[in-house]
Amino acid sequence: MFERLREDIACILERDPAARSKWEVLTCYPGLHALVLHRWAHSCWTHGWHWPARFISNVARWWTGIELHPGAVIGRRVFIDHGMGIVVGETAEIGDECTIYQGVTLGGTSLYKGTKRHPTLGKGVVVSAGAKVLGGFTVGDGARVGANAVLLKPVPPGATAVGIPARIIEAAAEGAAEDTSVKRRFSAYGVTLGDDPVAQAMKGLIDHTAGHEHQIALLWTAIEKLSAAKPEGCVPTDAQTKEDFDADHLKQLMR
């Protein structure tokens, strides 16, 4: 028990730059409190003491704002950051080294008892703030779920899922440069556009449109100069239309 507690405190100090001391983590981190109480509740659950398990879980929910079903299986060195509003269902499994942010739901889409209704997170998975992972599928080792994503299908190891419904972005190829990896561009709070291909396409269209607007503004400026700078007595010949004459004069002004 105390070994697991020391591991939990150490992983929080490692992953959270706001953590200043072991005492601060032990007394002020609701994610840690929820995990400790869950271990007691899960032990009762596995021994068939379902009511005490649910009661401990309910006390933990009231105290921390984190709802971990006593039937859920949670691995070692799991870090629940902030934690308010997290809901983890009965048949969910969370692997070692996972990180879960506030507002996350590991929920189910089936109402049949005795079935695997909730997701399984592999080792080192990061589930970002507000994400909803719904269903009895597996999120592979080292995968990441973007902020506010709604994930309804499996995620391969090392990949990233973003959007509503979530789309899968494959991890960078092995040996790729560090600054081009998905892991480097990933944001747990969804403050960057680097992970979402749709957002990247929209940004490209906006930039393209802005460039066209600038070119149109320059063209109108040139036309105004043309209108104001026509030499006296300069009129189109009979063989020229007004449009041809203005185009030729515009070319002269732009030289």
Short mmCIF file of the C-alpha atoms (twelve columns), coordinates in Angstrom:
data_MODEL
# 
_entry.id   MODEL 
# 
loop_
_atom_site.group_PDB 
_atom_site.id 
_atom_site.type_symbol 
_atom_site.label_atom_id 
_atom_site.label_alt_id 
_atom_site.label_comp_id 
_atom_site.label_asym_id 
_atom_site.label_seq_id 
_atom_site.Cartn_x 
_atom_site.Cartn_y 
_atom_site.Cartn_z 
_atom_site.pdbx_PDB_model_num 
ATOM 1   C CA . MET A 1   0.000   0.000  0.000   1 
ATOM 2   C CA . PHE A 2   2.684   2.506  1.026   1 
ATOM 3   C CA . GLU A 3   4.824   1.498  -1.964  1 
ATOM 4   C CA . ARG A 4   1.955   2.324  -4.325  1 
ATOM 5   C CA . LEU A 5   1.423   5.626  -2.519  1 
ATOM 6   C CA . ARG A 6   5.090   6.550  -2.906  1 
ATOM 7   C CA . GLU A 7   4.876   5.690  -6.620  1 
ATOM 8   C CA . ASP A 8   1.803   7.876  -7.042  1 
ATOM 9   C CA . ILE A 9   3.433   10.835 -5.308  1 
ATOM 10  C CA . ALA A 10  6.621   10.418 -7.348  1 
ATOM 11  C CA . CYS A 11  4.751   10.330 -10.682 1 
ATOM 12  C CA . ILE A 12  2.822   13.498 -9.769  1 
ATOM 13  C CA . LEU A 13  6.039   15.311 -8.874  1 
ATOM 14  C CA . GLU A 14  7.509   14.159 -12.189 1 
ATOM 15  C CA . ARG A 15  4.593   15.167 -14.433 1 
ATOM 16  C CA . ASP A 16  3.145   18.252 -12.746 1 
ATOM 17  C CA . PRO A 17  5.436   21.313 -12.662 1 
ATOM 18  C CA . ALA A 18  3.101   22.934 -10.115 1 
ATOM 19  C CA . ALA A 19  3.838   20.250 -7.499  1 
ATOM 20  C CA . ARG A 20  6.418   21.567 -5.028  1 
ATOM 21  C CA . SER A 21  6.716   18.885 -2.350  1 
ATOM 22  C CA . LYS A 22  5.580   15.421 -1.334  1 
ATOM 23  C CA . TRP A 23  3.558   16.884 1.527   1 
ATOM 24  C CA . GLU A 24  1.722   19.232 -0.837  1 
ATOM 25  C CA . VAL A 25  0.907   16.345 -3.180  1 
ATOM 26  C CA . LEU A 26  -0.249  14.124 -0.323  1 
ATOM 27  C CA . THR A 27  -2.559  16.719 1.191   1 
ATOM 28  C CA . CYS A 28  -3.728  18.853 -1.732  1 
ATOM 29  C CA . TYR A 29  -4.132  16.626 -4.796  1 
ATOM 30  C CA . PRO A 30  -7.677  15.225 -5.201  1 
ATOM 31  C CA . GLY A 31  -6.525  12.882 -7.967  1 
ATOM 32  C CA . LEU A 32  -4.264  11.120 -5.495  1 
ATOM 33  C CA . HIS A 33  -7.021  10.953 -2.876  1 
ATOM 34  C CA . ALA A 34  -9.432  9.465  -5.417  1 
ATOM 35  C CA . LEU A 35  -6.933  6.758  -6.375  1 
ATOM 36  C CA . VAL A 36  -6.222  5.794  -2.749  1 
ATOM 37  C CA . LEU A 37  -9.925  5.514  -1.946  1 
ATOM 38  C CA . HIS A 38  -10.515 3.609  -5.162  1 
ATOM 39  C CA . ARG A 39  -8.026  0.938  -4.110  1 
ATOM 40  C CA . TRP A 40  -9.992  0.370  -0.921  1 
ATOM 41  C CA . ALA A 41  -13.264 0.320  -2.852  1 
ATOM 42  C CA . HIS A 42  -11.863 -2.018 -5.524  1 
ATOM 43  C CA . SER A 43  -10.590 -4.432 -2.876  1 
ATOM 44  C CA . CYS A 44  -14.076 -4.587 -1.351  1 
ATOM 45  C CA . TRP A 45  -15.591 -5.069 -4.816  1 
ATOM 46  C CA . THR A 46  -13.330 -7.986 -5.731  1 
ATOM 47  C CA . HIS A 47  -14.180 -9.683 -2.412  1 
ATOM 48  C CA . GLY A 48  -17.889 -9.421 -3.145  1 
ATOM 49  C CA . TRP A 49  -18.600 -6.587 -0.698  1 
ATOM 50  C CA . HIS A 50  -20.412 -4.471 -3.257  1 
ATOM 51  C CA . TRP A 51  -22.294 -2.111 -0.970  1 
ATOM 52  C CA . PRO A 52  -19.225 -1.013 1.051   1 
ATOM 53  C CA . ALA A 53  -17.343 -0.616 -2.230  1 
ATOM 54  C CA . ARG A 54  -20.022 1.658  -3.663  1 
ATOM 55  C CA . PHE A 55  -20.236 3.618  -0.416  1 
ATOM 56  C CA . ILE A 56  -16.469 4.298  -0.405  1 
ATOM 57  C CA . SER A 57  -16.685 5.268  -4.080  1 
ATOM 58  C CA . ASN A 58  -19.520 7.660  -3.301  1 
ATOM 59  C CA . VAL A 59  -17.551 9.250  -0.455  1 
ATOM 60  C CA . ALA A 60  -14.587 9.700  -2.832  1 
ATOM 61  C CA . ARG A 61  -16.865 11.304 -5.409  1 
ATOM 62  C CA . TRP A 62  -18.273 13.721 -2.824  1 
ATOM 63  C CA . TRP A 63  -14.791 14.592 -1.551  1 
ATOM 64  C CA . THR A 64  -12.851 14.869 -4.808  1 
ATOM 65  C CA . GLY A 65  -15.383 15.345 -7.622  1 
ATOM 66  C CA . ILE A 66  -13.951 12.228 -9.308  1 
ATOM 67  C CA . GLU A 67  -16.219 9.241  -9.871  1 
ATOM 68  C CA . LEU A 68  -14.300 5.974  -10.171 1 
ATOM 69  C CA . HIS A 69  -16.488 2.876  -10.184 1 
ATOM 70  C CA . PRO A 70  -15.090 0.317  -7.709  1 
ATOM 71  C CA . GLY A 71  -15.182 -2.333 -10.419 1 
ATOM 72  C CA . ALA A 72  -12.795 -0.402 -12.677 1 
ATOM 73  C CA . VAL A 73  -9.213  -1.646 -12.874 1 
ATOM 74  C CA . ILE A 74  -6.563  1.058  -12.517 1 
ATOM 75  C CA . GLY A 75  -2.846  0.404  -12.981 1 
ATOM 76  C CA . ARG A 76  0.231   1.834  -11.304 1 
ATOM 77  C CA . ARG A 77  1.572   5.389  -11.547 1 
ATOM 78  C CA . VAL A 78  -1.650  6.780  -12.989 1 
ATOM 79  C CA . PHE A 79  -1.830  10.570 -12.774 1 
ATOM 80  C CA . ILE A 80  -5.243  12.244 -12.527 1 
ATOM 81  C CA . ASP A 81  -4.547  15.943 -13.131 1 
ATOM 82  C CA . HIS A 82  -7.087  18.325 -11.522 1 
ATOM 83  C CA . GLY A 83  -9.696  15.586 -11.905 1 
ATOM 84  C CA . MET A 84  -12.987 17.412 -11.373 1 
ATOM 85  C CA . GLY A 85  -15.779 15.794 -13.375 1 
ATOM 86  C CA . ILE A 86  -13.960 12.585 -14.302 1 
ATOM 87  C CA . VAL A 87  -16.235 9.537  -14.655 1 
ATOM 88  C CA . VAL A 88  -14.840 6.002  -15.061 1 
ATOM 89  C CA . GLY A 89  -17.264 3.129  -15.625 1 
ATOM 90  C CA . GLU A 90  -17.428 -0.338 -14.105 1 
ATOM 91  C CA . THR A 91  -15.649 -2.360 -16.795 1 
ATOM 92  C CA . ALA A 92  -13.041 0.280  -17.673 1 
ATOM 93  C CA . GLU A 93  -9.356  -0.598 -17.433 1 
ATOM 94  C CA . ILE A 94  -6.624  2.014  -17.123 1 
ATOM 95  C CA . GLY A 95  -3.055  0.883  -17.775 1 
ATOM 96  C CA . ASP A 96  0.148   1.881  -16.040 1 
ATOM 97  C CA . GLU A 97  1.583   5.375  -16.520 1 
ATOM 98  C CA . CYS A 98  -1.645  6.849  -17.905 1 
ATOM 99  C CA . THR A 99  -2.508  10.530 -17.505 1 
ATOM 100 C CA . ILE A 100 -6.123  11.681 -17.319 1 
ATOM 101 C CA . TYR A 101 -7.218  15.311 -17.242 1 
ATOM 102 C CA . GLN A 102 -10.379 16.904 -15.874 1 
ATOM 103 C CA . GLY A 103 -13.796 16.304 -17.394 1 
ATOM 104 C CA . VAL A 104 -12.896 12.947 -18.959 1 
ATOM 105 C CA . THR A 105 -15.507 10.208 -19.316 1 
ATOM 106 C CA . LEU A 106 -14.607 6.558  -19.829 1 
ATOM 107 C CA . GLY A 107 -18.146 5.448  -20.522 1 
ATOM 108 C CA . GLY A 108 -20.177 2.742  -22.180 1 
ATOM 109 C CA . THR A 109 -22.622 2.587  -25.061 1 
ATOM 110 C CA . SER A 110 -24.230 -0.730 -24.066 1 
ATOM 111 C CA . LEU A 111 -26.801 -1.428 -21.360 1 
ATOM 112 C CA . TYR A 112 -26.214 -5.191 -21.179 1 
ATOM 113 C CA . LYS A 113 -24.881 -6.446 -17.864 1 
ATOM 114 C CA . GLY A 114 -21.900 -8.769 -17.826 1 
ATOM 115 C CA . THR A 115 -20.399 -7.380 -21.032 1 
ATOM 116 C CA . LYS A 116 -17.328 -5.257 -21.609 1 
ATOM 117 C CA . ARG A 117 -19.036 -1.876 -21.868 1 
ATOM 118 C CA . HIS A 118 -16.206 0.536  -21.103 1 
ATOM 119 C CA . PRO A 119 -12.830 1.224  -22.750 1 
ATOM 120 C CA . THR A 120 -9.408  -0.190 -21.977 1 
ATOM 121 C CA . LEU A 121 -6.479  2.241  -21.924 1 
ATOM 122 C CA . GLY A 122 -3.043  0.795  -22.652 1 
ATOM 123 C CA . LYS A 123 0.190   1.820  -20.982 1 
ATOM 124 C CA . GLY A 124 1.110   5.513  -21.096 1 
ATOM 125 C CA . VAL A 125 -2.142  6.751  -22.649 1 
ATOM 126 C CA . VAL A 126 -3.014  10.443 -22.266 1 
ATOM 127 C CA . VAL A 127 -6.694  11.417 -22.242 1 
ATOM 128 C CA . SER A 128 -7.030  15.183 -22.482 1 
ATOM 129 C CA . ALA A 129 -9.450  17.559 -20.823 1 
ATOM 130 C CA . GLY A 130 -13.111 17.008 -21.642 1 
ATOM 131 C CA . ALA A 131 -12.584 13.925 -23.823 1 
ATOM 132 C CA . LYS A 132 -15.264 11.222 -23.977 1 
ATOM 133 C CA . VAL A 133 -14.098 7.665  -24.661 1 
ATOM 134 C CA . LEU A 134 -17.217 5.562  -25.139 1 
ATOM 135 C CA . GLY A 135 -17.330 1.809  -25.784 1 
ATOM 136 C CA . GLY A 136 -15.642 -1.455 -24.980 1 
ATOM 137 C CA . PHE A 137 -12.629 -1.031 -27.269 1 
ATOM 138 C CA . THR A 138 -8.908  -0.594 -26.622 1 
ATOM 139 C CA . VAL A 139 -6.804  2.559  -26.822 1 
ATOM 140 C CA . GLY A 140 -3.278  1.346  -27.623 1 
ATOM 141 C CA . ASP A 141 -0.107  1.941  -25.636 1 
ATOM 142 C CA . GLY A 142 1.213   5.486  -25.842 1 
ATOM 143 C CA . ALA A 143 -1.863  6.776  -27.677 1 
ATOM 144 C CA . ARG A 144 -3.359  10.201 -27.029 1 
ATOM 145 C CA . VAL A 145 -6.924  11.475 -27.063 1 
ATOM 146 C CA . GLY A 146 -7.269  15.185 -27.784 1 
ATOM 147 C CA . ALA A 147 -9.176  17.713 -25.726 1 
ATOM 148 C CA . ASN A 148 -12.988 17.469 -26.034 1 
ATOM 149 C CA . ALA A 149 -12.729 14.563 -28.483 1 
ATOM 150 C CA . VAL A 150 -15.538 12.005 -28.654 1 
ATOM 151 C CA . LEU A 151 -13.824 8.683  -29.291 1 
ATOM 152 C CA . LEU A 152 -15.994 5.782  -30.460 1 
ATOM 153 C CA . LYS A 153 -13.467 3.377  -32.001 1 
ATOM 154 C CA . PRO A 154 -10.097 1.758  -31.185 1 
ATOM 155 C CA . VAL A 155 -6.885  3.754  -31.408 1 
ATOM 156 C CA . PRO A 156 -3.629  2.116  -32.581 1 
ATOM 157 C CA . PRO A 157 -0.589  2.305  -30.302 1 
ATOM 158 C CA . GLY A 158 1.205   5.643  -30.492 1 
ATOM 159 C CA . ALA A 159 -1.529  7.365  -32.498 1 
ATOM 160 C CA . THR A 160 -3.583  10.445 -31.659 1 
ATOM 161 C CA . ALA A 161 -7.364  10.817 -31.857 1 
ATOM 162 C CA . VAL A 162 -8.918  14.281 -32.187 1 
ATOM 163 C CA . GLY A 163 -12.273 15.804 -33.096 1 
ATOM 164 C CA . ILE A 164 -15.993 14.983 -32.859 1 
ATOM 165 C CA . PRO A 165 -16.321 12.183 -33.731 1 
ATOM 166 C CA . ALA A 166 -12.635 11.489 -33.187 1 
ATOM 167 C CA . ARG A 167 -10.386 10.898 -36.196 1 
ATOM 168 C CA . ILE A 168 -7.203  8.868  -35.921 1 
ATOM 169 C CA . ILE A 169 -3.874  10.503 -36.692 1 
ATOM 170 C CA . GLU A 170 -1.082  7.986  -37.108 1 
ATOM 171 C CA . ALA A 171 2.038   8.504  -35.030 1 
ATOM 172 C CA . ALA A 172 5.180   9.764  -36.730 1 
ATOM 173 C CA . ALA A 173 7.262   7.118  -38.422 1 
ATOM 174 C CA . GLU A 174 10.059  5.595  -36.397 1 
ATOM 175 C CA . GLY A 175 13.253  7.613  -36.739 1 
ATOM 176 C CA . ALA A 176 11.448  10.796 -37.789 1 
ATOM 177 C CA . ALA A 177 12.788  14.088 -36.517 1 
ATOM 178 C CA . GLU A 178 11.698  14.981 -33.005 1 
ATOM 179 C CA . ASP A 179 10.218  18.344 -33.966 1 
ATOM 180 C CA . THR A 180 7.838   16.723 -36.471 1 
ATOM 181 C CA . SER A 181 6.467   14.034 -34.180 1 
ATOM 182 C CA . VAL A 182 2.820   13.964 -33.152 1 
ATOM 183 C CA . LYS A 183 3.875   13.676 -29.541 1 
ATOM 184 C CA . ARG A 184 5.718   16.996 -29.677 1 
ATOM 185 C CA . ARG A 185 2.779   18.849 -31.229 1 
ATOM 186 C CA . PHE A 186 0.156   17.349 -28.932 1 
ATOM 187 C CA . SER A 187 -1.679  19.629 -26.493 1 
ATOM 188 C CA . ALA A 188 -3.719  18.191 -23.625 1 
ATOM 189 C CA . TYR A 189 -5.871  21.318 -23.542 1 
ATOM 190 C CA . GLY A 190 -6.463  21.631 -27.280 1 
ATOM 191 C CA . VAL A 191 -4.799  25.015 -27.646 1 
ATOM 192 C CA . THR A 192 -2.933  24.150 -30.861 1 
ATOM 193 C CA . LEU A 193 -4.116  23.246 -34.343 1 
ATOM 194 C CA . GLY A 194 -1.215  20.921 -35.078 1 
ATOM 195 C CA . ASP A 195 -3.081  17.681 -34.370 1 
ATOM 196 C CA . ASP A 196 -6.259  18.222 -36.410 1 
ATOM 197 C CA . PRO A 197 -6.021  17.845 -40.223 1 
ATOM 198 C CA . VAL A 198 -9.391  19.550 -40.739 1 
ATOM 199 C CA . ALA A 199 -8.239  22.538 -38.692 1 
ATOM 200 C CA . GLN A 200 -5.028  22.650 -40.715 1 
ATOM 201 C CA . ALA A 201 -7.001  22.653 -43.982 1 
ATOM 202 C CA . MET A 202 -9.300  25.423 -42.733 1 
ATOM 203 C CA . LYS A 203 -6.302  27.503 -41.663 1 
ATOM 204 C CA . GLY A 204 -4.786  27.050 -45.137 1 
ATOM 205 C CA . LEU A 205 -8.030  28.226 -46.799 1 
ATOM 206 C CA . ILE A 206 -8.221  31.263 -44.524 1 
ATOM 207 C CA . ASP A 207 -4.606  32.201 -45.275 1 
ATOM 208 C CA . HIS A 208 -5.238  31.711 -49.008 1 
ATOM 209 C CA . THR A 209 -8.323  33.933 -48.876 1 
ATOM 210 C CA . ALA A 210 -6.443  36.619 -46.971 1 
ATOM 211 C CA . GLY A 211 -3.749  36.603 -49.670 1 
ATOM 212 C CA . HIS A 212 -6.358  37.065 -52.394 1 
ATOM 213 C CA . GLU A 213 -7.945  39.953 -50.500 1 
ATOM 214 C CA . HIS A 214 -4.553  41.658 -50.323 1 
ATOM 215 C CA . GLN A 215 -4.004  41.223 -54.054 1 
ATOM 216 C CA . ILE A 216 -7.470  42.594 -54.827 1 
ATOM 217 C CA . ALA A 217 -6.785  45.630 -52.647 1 
ATOM 218 C CA . LEU A 218 -3.551  46.288 -54.553 1 
ATOM 219 C CA . LEU A 219 -5.393  45.942 -57.855 1 
ATOM 220 C CA . TRP A 220 -8.067  48.446 -56.813 1 
ATOM 221 C CA . THR A 221 -5.343  50.874 -55.739 1 
ATOM 222 C CA . ALA A 222 -3.718  50.556 -59.159 1 
ATOM 223 C CA . ILE A 223 -7.053  51.109 -60.904 1 
ATOM 224 C CA . GLU A 224 -7.677  54.246 -58.869 1 
ATOM 225 C CA . LYS A 225 -4.234  55.523 -59.819 1 
ATOM 226 C CA . LEU A 226 -5.062  54.758 -63.470 1 
ATOM 227 C CA . SER A 227 -8.278  56.713 -63.291 1 
ATOM 228 C CA . ALA A 228 -6.590  59.696 -61.655 1 
ATOM 229 C CA . ALA A 229 -3.457  59.718 -63.847 1 
ATOM 230 C CA . LYS A 230 -4.882  59.612 -67.397 1 
ATOM 231 C CA . PRO A 231 -2.977  62.149 -69.516 1 
ATOM 232 C CA . GLU A 232 -4.983  64.979 -70.988 1 
ATOM 233 C CA . GLY A 233 -6.078  64.227 -74.485 1 
ATOM 234 C CA . CYS A 234 -5.369  60.537 -74.018 1 
ATOM 235 C CA . VAL A 235 -8.397  58.786 -75.439 1 
ATOM 236 C CA . PRO A 236 -8.879  55.355 -76.957 1 
ATOM 237 C CA . THR A 237 -8.626  55.026 -80.699 1 
ATOM 238 C CA . ASP A 238 -11.513 53.788 -82.796 1 
ATOM 239 C CA . ALA A 239 -9.890  50.349 -82.936 1 
ATOM 240 C CA . GLN A 240 -9.667  50.064 -79.144 1 
ATOM 241 C CA . THR A 241 -12.435 49.330 -76.721 1 
ATOM 242 C CA . LYS A 242 -12.452 51.193 -73.419 1 
ATOM 243 C CA . GLU A 243 -11.505 47.977 -71.594 1 
ATOM 244 C CA . ASP A 244 -8.498  47.375 -73.874 1 
ATOM 245 C CA . PHE A 245 -7.372  50.967 -73.471 1 
ATOM 246 C CA . ASP A 246 -7.600  50.846 -69.662 1 
ATOM 247 C CA . ALA A 247 -5.717  47.532 -69.585 1 
ATOM 248 C CA . ASP A 248 -2.883  48.933 -71.755 1 
ATOM 249 C CA . HIS A 249 -2.670  52.049 -69.619 1 
ATOM 250 C CA . LEU A 250 -2.610  49.972 -66.433 1 
ATOM 251 C CA . LYS A 251 0.345   47.997 -67.776 1 
ATOM 252 C CA . GLN A 252 2.202   51.240 -68.445 1 
ATOM 253 C CA . LEU A 253 1.582   52.485 -64.907 1 
ATOM 254 C CA . MET A 254 2.774   49.230 -63.366 1 
ATOM 255 C CA . ARG A 255 6.112   49.181 -65.234 1 
# 
